[in-house]
Amino acid sequence: ELPIDFDHLSMEAKKPGDGIAAGWLKRVELRADGDELWGEVEWTPRAAEQIRNREYRFVSPSFVKDYTDK
């Protein structure tokens, strides 16, 4: 599982709570001959409510190319 956070705060957390999970990426797969990346997300109750209220509407993915875990 990979976390999905609010507003990219986990990338440069400055205080406790920055980067709190909005959901968890459960499955990822390539589709359309590798041109599309699809994922199944399990939203937290708080994030699900904010999505229903249209406070958040889009996902803004980010990643580090060639990242190596310390």
C-alpha positions as CSV (number, residue, x, y, z in Angstrom):
1,E,0.0,0.0,0.0
2,L,1.2,3.5,-0.8
3,P,-0.2,6.6,0.9
4,I,-2.1,9.4,-0.8
5,D,-1.8,12.6,1.2
6,F,-3.4,16.0,1.2
7,D,-1.7,18.8,-0.8
8,H,1.7,17.0,-1.2
9,L,2.6,17.8,2.4
10,S,4.3,14.4,3.0
11,M,7.0,15.4,0.5
12,E,8.4,18.1,2.8
13,A,6.7,17.7,6.2
14,K,7.3,20.7,8.4
15,K,5.1,19.8,11.4
16,P,3.4,16.7,12.9
17,G,0.4,15.8,10.8
18,D,1.8,17.1,7.5
19,G,1.3,14.4,5.0
20,I,-1.5,12.6,6.9
21,A,-3.0,9.9,4.6
22,A,-6.2,10.7,2.7
23,G,-6.2,7.2,1.3
24,W,-4.1,4.2,0.4
25,L,-3.3,3.0,-3.1
26,K,-4.2,-0.7,-3.0
27,R,-3.5,-1.8,-6.6
28,V,-1.8,-0.3,-9.6
29,E,-1.8,-1.5,-13.1
30,L,-0.8,-0.3,-16.6
31,R,-3.5,-0.3,-19.2
32,A,-3.8,0.8,-22.9
33,D,-0.5,-0.8,-23.9
34,G,1.3,0.9,-21.0
35,D,0.0,4.4,-21.8
36,E,-2.3,4.6,-18.8
37,L,-1.7,4.0,-15.1
38,W,-4.7,3.0,-13.1
39,G,-5.0,2.6,-9.3
40,E,-7.5,1.4,-6.8
41,V,-7.7,3.7,-3.7
42,E,-9.2,3.1,-0.3
43,W,-10.1,6.6,1.0
44,T,-10.1,7.5,4.6
45,P,-13.5,8.5,6.0
46,R,-12.4,12.1,6.2
47,A,-11.1,12.2,2.6
48,A,-14.2,10.4,1.3
49,E,-16.4,13.1,2.9
50,Q,-14.3,15.9,1.5
51,I,-14.6,14.3,-2.0
52,R,-18.4,13.9,-1.6
53,N,-18.5,17.6,-0.6
54,R,-16.4,18.5,-3.7
55,E,-13.7,20.0,-1.5
56,Y,-11.2,17.8,-3.4
57,R,-11.9,16.7,-6.9
58,F,-8.6,15.7,-8.5
59,V,-5.6,13.6,-7.8
60,S,-2.2,15.1,-8.4
61,P,0.4,12.3,-8.5
62,S,4.0,12.9,-7.9
63,F,7.0,10.5,-7.7
64,V,10.8,10.6,-7.8
65,K,12.2,8.9,-10.8
66,D,14.8,6.2,-9.9
67,Y,14.1,6.5,-6.2
68,T,16.0,4.2,-4.0
69,D,14.7,3.5,-0.5
70,K,17.3,4.2,2.2
